[in-house]
Amino acid sequence: MVTVSADPKVGQQVVADDKQYVLHSWSVQNALSPLAVAGAEGCYFWDYEGKRYLDFASQLINVSIGHQHPKVVAAIKEQADRLCTIGPPIANDKRSELARLLAEVTPGNLAMSFFTNGGAEANENAIKVARWYTGRHKVIARYRSYHGATAGAMTLTGDPRRWPAEPGIPGVVRLLDPYTYRCPAGHPDPCPVCTGAPHLEEILQYESPDTVAAVILETVTGTNGIIVPPDGYLQSIREVCDRHGIVLICDEVMAGFGRTGRWFACEHWDVVPDILTVAKGINSGYVPLGAMVISQPIAEWVGDKLFSGGLTYSGHPLACAAGVASIEAFREEGIVENAAAMGDYLAQELPRLVERHPSVGEVRGLGLFWGLELVRSRETREPLVPFNASGEAAAPIARITKAAMEQGLYPFIHWNVLAIAPPLTITREELDEGLAVIDELLAIADGYAS
């Protein structure tokens, strides 16, 4: 284990400068007290006092290969020595190689990649391409979704984070989610929302399918609850899109690259989207990178047309070198297979937490992408904290988060869902370490449950 000299004074200065000069995302600046991190390796990071934290969130569910993976770090160093940067119009070996590797690991006929700096930009370009390709303007997106914080991606986002950015871009229409635990249709059998096609067809009836360019969805919903769609849902959405000539965009920024125990979550249901958007796990955020991967028909269509999109840092050599090394490591080290195996272990262990803790209403997930839905009552399914809770209303979650950090566990909790999403390289022993802490944290939540 690599270590750094513990120097609390250095950490204090880092925090002081941070609070004075850095504007943080999604935060009330004056309420911040950020942790100063000195180093990291594998599934752990540590502060300037030498305290270690088990990263059960993979930071923002992006450090899939773990911290400081030697192969990826070496690839960045080698590329920096050889060529730090070159513009998008010029061919670069690592950019070309990464695009070829993406064509190999993505499912079906996904064939060509446009590189971005992250997931939001990948989604921005996806909706542009869908509109150009179809000649239509509307895009259907779900309510319990997050697609990014740039203007178009924020409008696509359904959760309350979009509110301060409204009004957004025109043409975005909402679809309800296949959230079986809290089904907005009451989950009759068969359920029009949770089976997919009937609800989408109804929306198209109101909007006119001839005006709809795309349906965009997170294959497995991420921050808004780790919602795994019922079997058949994604296939039915695919069929409706095919019937009406609508582009299906799967946002796998969070769920892609092994997170669910498959290279891409859509493979669980044998569905191939027309456009796949990725980021995060493509190189675990070592250097900012995302991609929009388009199908062969769209690639052929765009071949003789001007692609009106571009970024100064598209396909940055350092980022692409990290991406190439990451995919190679995934293949050589069986990282996707490890995620699947550890997911099977969680599928056995997490129900045992439900048996012990009345505050857990439901457990759901795939691979190393699980959510524990916390409730005050299993009978009424009242959430531990209200929808979009903040301030005093969110106090139970703040208390749980604080306790987790005190015990050396870095958690990811959004409203009333506690996510379990550690690096895909995690061992069973490390999982057990984290689950033991979660067992104690749920005892806190139990205090609010009836």
Secondary structure by P-SEA (a helix, b strand, c coil): cccccccaaaaaaaaaaaacccccccccccccbbbbbccccccccccccccccccccccccccccccccaaaaaaaaaaaacccccccccccaaaaaaaaaaaaaccccccbbbbcccaaaaaaaaaaaaaaaacccbbbbbccccccccaaaaaaccccccccccccccbbbbbbcccccccccccccccccccccaaaaaaaaacccccccccccccccccccccccccaaaaaaaaaaaacbbbbbbccccccccccccccccccccccccbbbbccccccccccbbbbbbcaaaaaaaccccccccccccccaaaaaaaaaaaaaaaaaaaaaaaaaaaaaaaacaaaaaaaccccccccccccbbbbbbcccccccccccccccccccaaaaaaaaaaaaaaccccccccccccccccccccaaaaaaaaaaaaaaaaaaaaacc
